[in-house]
């Protein structure tokens, strides 16, 4: 057996030497193969690492607050009454600890958002790290008795040059507050150090004062050792308070960002699909160019299996190298994308500080598996085709083109099959986001499959017309493309896919942007917008000072002042918290767009303000898979479960998690929350809005607890947030452009190598180098033009699927498609310019060709 194995291994050595010699002679194709794999892997790894880094940063921050707690008691928007904690202690629940938490802007600590946690130090030891040892009694005394005393991590204090006794400024709900550093927490390890990096610790009483929560708590942490204890505890809870697992918040956060992450991953996979065409293109030309060599090897006794494994081994080596380079590029690109991803999460979901890249083995493994798998799968078809052809037939190039011609009808059939499957996946009732992405891939594959027959058809039709315009070269160019369709069609398909990605993503993002702009113009009809300062999030948080609300409402020239309160309330039917917005009127002045209205639209707001029901946003309907008309919803109030009829479903683009709209009187009757988050001021017709805005700013000058601005500036800020959130698509379009260039360049270089004898004959019979260059550029221009034209319907369909299906299932937003000629012109220009630019190098090489060397038979 060992003898046979050694003979089998020895039989591969000549093939390995031939392959290595080929690599030394023609390294360019191998480089292209590696590059195609690396580009796709880099995008997947970068997006995955940046998303995971943001999630890990939040998890570490949440773990610092959660500690060893297994459960927590939570209430409504105003928290829970601290007397509940006292009652728990009296009932014997010693493993309980009160907590107040919220976000502040730490001006003296890098001017960044940090989480401030109020604790009872005597209840803390079972839950979180011990902040004081026996010899730190003086620090503990200062912590409990000194006004606005706080504790920081020792490493953070050292980083910003703070020592015990120093003071620094926090901005709490807009108000600047000076706090004193009285203690330094020393975490036991590096993980603990990272957890405490964004945490400020204060006494529970201090936190209540800072967040204006007298007698209230954010939640109560518990260590519950068995289910029986949890069940007894649930039975004793007052109305409006619920028991949940300690990690429920982190799970909810992950659920929030899942659609965002999947959407980005889906787009990166589309980029990889383009890369797969490049891989297939490069491997195919590599195989085609060596057909004579393979035929000779087959005549000399090389088996089909040996030939197959030779091709697969070459591709596997390239895929490993490409995937490795892609991992390195993905880590580098991910560091650049972290800021964009973190900012998007801050704008739409929650506050997070990402300080460093979290290198995940899972992310790297995913990139390796996907990259190597795509390369191997793309190599299998040309490898099989190379082994199935008889040696005598392989030596005739025309045999391959004859096979391709016979495959044309089957390509139409395969395209129809993929297209039908894709449409079924896209329109499957109640379909998931993953099904929509699979459907998108199937539809794109369908378009790719019809590239070859459409290219052949178009080139044969334009040849006579180009012949009349450019003479013999005009007839030769399109006919060369048509008769070499086994090679050119793959390159055109790769270029078409890359350009369609540019067109589709640009049109989808542009349509969503225009939809948002139209919605903002229709919804924000007030003249002046008043809000508390926010931290990193684009959504309003905190509350306005009561005196400011009163003054603004009664200001001369203000026709109407609509106030709004924001809060998160628990919906037991859906098992999660939902965002609730309580208002005193319609900020859109009757211009809001509705998906559905119960009864007469003229009486809708009268019934709503009378407390007859609530309204739901469209994303809420999509997230919870609600039918129209929706059934009444049940919410947990401070007085127990209450059911509210649904009066309407409205269009909304502020939150992809959905919003419940309620009149403020009903909200305050059900929850102990009297705060006002924002105000919308309508100016009287005879009053100049800009002059009134200046008056109000002058009146509140020097105050940092509210921001007064025109709604025009709010709309501009909202559009800026949108542009920032979708800036990551620029990277995808850039990758697609690079792939487009590389795809056509690989085709032209391969065609030049394969047609060198033919082109040498042309030169020998009198074709000048200039004419040869014009022929090459004409062919590249035609390939770019047909790819650009085919990319337009593909890109439009891609945009439609992204806008009307992927976006709807990801974020719950219905996008009104907007067609812009700019995207069409840009796509065609990218295709043609990339093709012509890629043709310059082969044209230059051919101008320096040796005629005798070109026509010499190898």
JOBELSUL-V825236 format. One record per residue. N is the residue number from 1. PSI is psi in whole degrees, 0 to 359 (none if undefined). OMEGA is omega as a letter, one per 20 degrees, with the letter a starting at -180 (none if undefined). NEAR is the number of other C-alpha atoms within 12 Angstrom. Layout:
N,PSI,OMEGA,NEAR
N,PSI,OMEGA,NEAR
This chain:
1,317,r,7
2,325,r,8
3,317,r,9
4,320,r,10
5,318,a,11
6,324,r,12
7,319,r,12
8,319,r,18
9,321,a,15
10,328,a,15
11,338,r,20
12,343,a,25
13,314,r,17
14,323,r,19
15,320,r,30
16,318,r,21
17,321,r,16
18,320,r,22
19,317,a,30
20,323,r,19
21,321,r,13
22,319,r,21
23,320,r,22
24,325,a,14
25,323,a,13
26,70,a,20
27,344,a,21
28,316,a,25
29,323,r,38
30,321,r,36
31,319,r,28
32,319,r,40
33,314,r,48
34,318,a,39
35,318,r,39
36,319,r,50
37,317,a,54
38,321,a,45
39,312,a,48
40,316,a,53
41,320,a,54
42,317,a,47
43,316,a,55
44,312,a,51
45,318,a,49
46,313,a,46
47,319,a,50
48,316,a,46
49,318,a,47
50,320,r,43
51,317,a,43
52,327,r,38
53,318,r,36
54,317,r,41
55,320,a,41
56,322,r,31
57,317,r,36
58,319,a,40
59,318,r,33
60,319,r,33
61,318,r,39
62,323,r,38
63,328,r,32
64,326,r,35
65,319,a,44
66,316,a,38
67,228,a,30
68,11,r,27
69,141,r,33
70,330,a,29
71,170,r,33
72,151,r,38
73,127,a,41
74,157,r,43
75,213,a,38
76,199,a,39
77,330,a,40
78,9,a,38
79,206,a,37
80,157,a,36
81,133,a,34
82,344,r,30
83,336,r,17
84,321,r,33
85,319,r,35
86,318,r,20
87,321,r,19
88,317,r,26
89,318,r,19
90,331,r,13
91,359,r,15
92,6,r,13
93,79,a,24
94,332,a,24
95,65,r,30
96,149,a,37
97,132,r,41
98,146,a,45
99,137,r,44
100,130,r,42
101,150,r,38
102,171,a,38
103,142,r,37
104,161,r,38
105,113,a,35
106,94,a,33
107,324,a,24
108,0,a,29
109,61,r,31
110,7,r,21
111,51,a,19
112,157,r,26
113,135,r,33
114,156,r,37
115,125,r,38
116,127,a,43
117,123,r,41
118,131,a,41
119,166,r,39
120,108,a,33
121,337,a,32
122,340,r,22
123,355,a,29
124,322,a,33
125,318,r,22
126,344,a,24
127,311,a,34
128,178,a,35
129,148,r,28
130,125,a,24
131,337,a,36
132,138,r,26
133,182,a,17
134,329,a,10
135,7,r,10
136,30,a,17
137,323,a,16
138,320,r,17
139,320,r,27
140,320,r,29
141,317,r,19
142,322,r,24
143,321,a,38
144,333,a,28
145,334,a,19
146,134,r,22
147,138,r,24
148,41,r,36
149,139,a,40
150,165,r,46
151,138,r,45
152,164,r,46
153,142,a,35
154,320,a,30
155,322,r,28
156,317,r,30
157,319,r,33
158,322,a,18
159,323,a,15
160,15,r,20
161,34,a,18
162,138,r,25
163,166,r,22
164,133,a,26
165,345,r,22
166,155,r,24
167,150,r,27
168,169,a,31
169,134,r,26
170,142,r,36
171,109,a,36
172,112,a,39
173,41,r,35
174,339,a,32
175,125,r,29
176,130,a,23
177,132,r,29
178,129,r,22
179,159,a,36
180,135,r,32
181,112,a,37
182,355,a,39
183,153,r,38
184,121,r,37
185,132,a,36
186,103,a,27
187,151,a,24
188,340,a,18
189,183,a,13
190,322,r,13
191,316,r,18
192,324,r,26
193,318,r,26
194,324,r,31
195,322,a,38
196,0,a,42
197,325,a,45
198,29,a,44
199,133,r,43
200,131,a,45
201,133,r,46
202,164,r,43
203,153,a,38
204,321,r,41
205,320,r,33
206,316,r,35
207,321,r,40
208,321,r,32
209,317,a,23
210,318,a,35
211,8,r,35
212,53,r,30
213,60,a,31
214,128,r,21
215,10,a,24
216,157,r,33
217,150,r,41
218,314,r,38
219,171,r,41
220,121,r,49
221,144,a,40
222,151,r,38
223,105,a,33
224,120,a,29
225,342,a,16
226,164,a,13
227,329,a,15
228,319,r,11
229,318,r,19
230,320,r,24
231,317,r,16
232,321,a,15
233,319,r,29
234,321,a,23
235,337,a,14
236,359,a,19
237,143,r,25
238,165,r,26
239,143,r,26
240,356,r,33
241,138,a,37
242,156,r,38
243,127,r,34
244,162,r,32
245,151,a,26
246,330,a,29
247,12,a,27
248,324,a,25
249,316,r,26
250,321,r,25
251,320,r,21
252,321,r,25
253,317,r,30
254,320,r,26
255,323,r,22
256,314,a,29
257,357,a,33
258,310,a,28
259,319,r,30
260,314,a,38
261,316,r,34
262,321,r,31
263,314,r,34
264,318,r,39
265,321,r,36
266,317,r,36
267,323,r,41
268,327,r,41
269,326,r,37
270,318,r,44
271,321,r,47
272,325,r,44
273,318,r,45
274,317,r,51
275,326,r,54
276,323,r,47
277,321,r,46
278,318,r,52
279,311,r,51
280,318,r,42
281,310,a,47
282,315,a,46
283,319,a,50
284,313,r,42
285,326,r,40
286,319,r,42
287,314,a,41
288,317,a,39
289,335,a,33
290,14,a,31
291,313,r,35
292,319,r,26
293,316,r,26
294,322,r,38
295,317,r,30
296,317,r,21
297,321,r,28
298,322,r,28
299,331,a,19
300,359,r,14
301,2,r,17
302,130,a,25
303,164,r,26
304,319,a,25
305,319,r,21
306,319,r,28
307,318,a,37
308,313,a,29
309,336,r,27
310,312,a,34
311,316,a,38
312,323,r,33
313,317,r,27
314,314,a,34
315,322,a,44
316,318,r,32
317,316,r,27
318,321,a,37
319,322,r,44
320,316,r,30
321,314,a,28
322,318,r,39
323,322,r,42
324,316,r,30
325,323,r,32
326,323,r,40
327,314,r,41
328,315,r,27
329,325,r,29
330,321,r,40
331,316,r,35
332,315,r,22
333,324,r,31
334,324,r,39
335,326,r,32
336,329,a,25
337,343,a,40
338,315,a,37
339,318,a,30
340,314,a,32
341,315,a,38
342,320,r,42
343,321,r,33
344,318,r,36
345,320,r,43
346,323,a,33
347,325,a,34
348,337,a,32
349,291,a,37
350,168,a,37
351,130,r,36
352,140,r,39
353,120,r,40
354,116,a,38
355,336,a,24
356,161,r,24
357,130,r,31
358,101,a,28
359,115,a,27
360,129,r,25
361,324,r,17
362,318,r,17
363,316,r,30
364,319,r,33
365,320,r,23
366,317,r,30
367,317,r,43
368,312,a,34
369,314,a,29
370,316,a,36
371,310,a,47
372,320,r,40
373,317,r,30
374,319,a,38
375,316,a,48
376,315,r,33
377,322,r,25
378,340,a,36
379,333,a,39
380,310,a,28
381,309,r,22
382,329,r,37
383,316,r,35
384,317,a,24
385,323,a,26
386,327,a,41
387,339,a,31
388,347,a,23
389,135,r,29
390,147,a,23
391,316,a,26
392,321,r,20
393,326,a,24
394,327,a,31
395,346,r,24
396,115,a,18
397,331,a,26
398,335,a,19
399,322,r,22
400,316,a,30
401,328,r,27
402,320,r,19
403,318,r,22
404,320,r,27
405,320,r,23
406,340,r,17
407,346,a,20
408,311,r,26
409,325,r,18
410,331,r,18
411,321,r,26
412,315,a,23
413,317,r,18
414,322,r,23
415,317,r,27
416,321,a,23
417,313,r,22
418,319,r,27
419,318,r,30
420,316,r,24
421,318,r,25
422,318,r,29
423,322,r,28
424,317,r,22
425,323,a,28
426,322,a,33
427,17,r,24
428,127,a,19
429,130,r,15
430,23,a,21
431,152,r,23
432,168,a,25
433,320,a,35
434,320,r,25
435,321,r,27
436,321,r,36
437,321,r,37
438,316,r,31
439,320,r,35
440,316,r,44
441,319,a,38
442,317,r,31
443,317,r,37
444,321,r,46
445,322,r,35
446,316,r,31
447,322,a,41
448,324,a,42
449,332,a,36
450,4,r,36
451,314,a,42
452,306,r,43
453,323,r,36
454,322,r,30
455,314,r,41
456,315,r,33
457,314,a,23
458,318,a,27
459,320,r,35
460,333,a,26
461,328,a,17
462,348,a,25
463,312,r,29
464,317,a,21
465,318,r,20
466,330,r,24
467,322,r,21
468,330,a,14
469,316,a,13
470,5,r,20
471,210,a,17
472,323,r,22
473,324,r,30
474,329,r,31
475,326,a,27
476,319,a,33
477,299,a,36
478,328,r,39
479,324,r,31
480,319,r,34
481,318,a,43
482,317,a,36
483,350,r,29
484,33,a,40
485,338,r,40
486,337,r,41
487,313,a,46
488,327,a,48
489,324,r,49
490,319,r,43
491,319,r,52
492,322,r,59
493,318,r,50
494,317,r,56
495,318,r,57
496,317,r,57
497,319,r,56
498,315,a,52
499,322,r,56
500,327,r,48
501,318,r,56
502,312,a,49
503,314,a,48
504,313,a,44
505,319,r,48
506,315,a,43
507,322,r,42
508,312,r,38
509,319,r,40
510,320,r,34
511,317,r,31
512,322,r,34
513,316,r,34
514,322,r,25
515,316,r,28
516,318,r,33
517,317,r,30
518,320,a,25
519,318,r,30
520,319,a,31
521,326,a,27
522,328,a,25
523,315,a,30
524,83,a,35
525,349,r,29
526,161,a,37
527,326,a,39
528,140,a,43
529,130,a,37
530,131,a,40
531,159,r,38
532,159,r,36
533,139,r,33
534,165,a,34
535,260,a,33
536,341,a,28
537,146,r,28
538,352,r,31
539,148,a,33
540,146,r,37
541,166,a,37
542,198,a,37
543,156,r,38
544,148,r,38
545,134,a,30
546,323,a,21
547,325,r,16
548,320,r,31
549,315,a,33
550,316,a,16
551,315,a,19
552,322,a,38
553,326,a,25
554,8,a,19
555,135,r,23
556,134,a,23
557,348,r,26
558,112,a,30
559,318,a,23
560,142,r,27
561,112,r,33
562,127,r,37
563,152,r,38
564,141,r,40
565,136,a,40
566,143,r,38
567,163,r,38
568,125,a,31
569,156,a,40
570,131,r,33
571,100,a,30
572,329,r,22
573,323,a,19
574,349,r,19
575,28,r,18
576,165,r,27
577,145,r,35
578,153,r,37
579,131,a,33
580,135,r,37
581,118,a,40
582,126,a,43
583,160,r,37
584,0,a,31
585,184,a,32
586,109,a,35
587,346,a,32
588,357,a,27
589,41,r,21
590,7,a,20
591,2,a,22
592,143,r,28
593,134,a,28
594,143,r,25
595,331,a,25
596,141,r,25
597,134,r,29
598,113,r,29
599,210,a,16
600,128,r,14
601,334,a,21
602,330,a,13
603,4,a,17
604,307,a,29
605,333,r,33
606,316,r,21
607,321,a,25
608,310,a,34
609,342,r,25
610,359,r,21
611,23,a,28
612,346,r,24
613,188,a,35
614,172,r,41
615,150,r,43
616,145,r,44
617,159,r,43
618,316,r,39
619,328,r,34
620,318,r,40
621,318,a,38
622,316,a,33
623,318,a,31
624,6,r,29
625,46,a,22
626,147,r,24
627,159,r,19
628,128,i,20
629,146,a,21
630,149,r,27
631,160,r,24
632,147,a,25
633,150,a,30
634,129,r,26
635,149,r,36
636,111,r,35
637,178,r,38
638,352,r,30
639,16,r,23
640,191,a,23
641,135,r,24
642,142,a,26
643,136,a,22
644,126,r,30
645,153,r,26
646,122,a,34
647,335,a,39
648,162,r,39
649,124,a,36
650,155,r,35
651,138,a,40
652,138,a,38
653,18,r,36
654,333,a,36
655,129,r,34
656,357,r,37
657,347,r,39
658,153,a,37
659,139,r,36
660,123,r,46
661,127,a,44
662,151,r,42
663,146,a,35
664,329,r,36
665,315,r,26
666,320,a,30
667,313,a,42
668,336,r,29
669,337,a,18
670,338,a,30
671,145,r,36
672,65,a,25
673,106,a,33
674,5,a,28
675,154,r,33
676,127,a,36
677,313,a,38
678,163,r,40
679,144,r,46
680,117,a,39
681,127,r,43
682,127,a,38
683,141,r,31
684,150,a,19
685,327,a,13
686,13,a,13
687,137,r,18
688,120,a,18
689,318,a,27
690,320,r,19
691,320,r,19
692,321,r,29
693,317,r,31
694,322,r,17
695,314,a,22
696,319,r,33
697,323,r,24
698,322,a,14
699,321,a,17
700,21,r,22
701,138,r,15
702,347,r,14
703,134,a,22
704,8,a,24
705,7,r,31
706,154,r,39
707,127,r,35
708,123,a,37
709,162,r,31
710,153,r,31
711,337,r,33
712,316,r,24
713,330,r,21
714,317,r,30
715,318,r,30
716,320,r,20
717,322,r,20
718,319,r,28
719,326,r,29
720,320,r,21
721,319,r,28
722,311,a,31
723,322,r,25
724,321,a,27
725,326,a,30
726,14,r,32
727,337,a,27
728,335,r,38
729,339,r,37
730,321,r,25
731,320,r,32
732,318,r,42
733,325,r,35
734,316,r,25
735,317,r,39
736,321,r,46
737,317,r,38
738,316,r,36
739,320,r,48
740,315,a,52
741,313,a,41
742,322,a,43
743,311,a,54
744,326,r,54
745,318,r,41
746,322,r,46
747,313,a,54
748,318,r,49
749,319,r,38
750,317,r,35
751,321,r,38
752,315,r,37
753,317,a,30
754,329,a,27
755,14,a,26
756,321,a,33
757,317,r,24
758,315,r,25
759,328,r,37
760,322,r,30
761,317,r,23
762,317,r,25
763,324,a,27
764,329,a,21
765,8,r,12
766,359,r,14
767,131,a,22
768,158,r,22
769,324,r,25
770,319,r,19
771,322,r,26
772,318,r,37
773,319,r,30
774,324,r,29
775,315,a,39
776,315,a,42
777,326,r,36
778,317,r,36
779,317,r,43
780,321,r,46
781,319,r,34
782,318,r,43
783,317,r,55
784,321,a,47
785,314,a,35
786,325,r,42
787,318,r,48
788,318,r,43
789,319,r,35
790,332,a,41
791,337,a,45
792,304,r,41
793,324,r,30
794,315,r,41
795,321,r,40
796,316,r,37
797,318,r,34
798,316,r,45
799,319,r,39
800,316,r,34
801,317,r,40
802,317,a,44
803,316,a,38
804,342,a,30
805,302,a,40
806,311,r,39
807,319,a,39
808,317,a,36
809,335,r,40
810,311,a,39
811,352,r,40
812,14,a,35
813,131,r,37
814,123,a,37
815,129,r,36
816,117,a,29
817,134,r,29
818,120,r,26
819,129,r,25
820,131,a,22
821,337,r,16
822,319,a,17
823,322,a,32
824,309,a,30
825,318,r,24
826,318,a,29
827,314,r,44
828,319,r,37
829,317,r,29
830,316,a,40
831,311,a,49
832,314,a,36
833,318,r,32
834,319,a,39
835,314,a,45
836,319,r,33
837,320,r,29
838,335,a,35
839,347,a,39
840,318,a,29
841,310,r,24
842,322,r,35
843,320,r,33
844,319,r,23
845,318,a,22
846,330,r,37
847,341,a,26
848,13,a,20
849,150,r,27
850,118,a,19
851,316,a,24
852,321,r,18
853,327,a,18
854,323,a,24
855,356,r,22
856,130,r,15
857,131,r,12
858,none,none,13
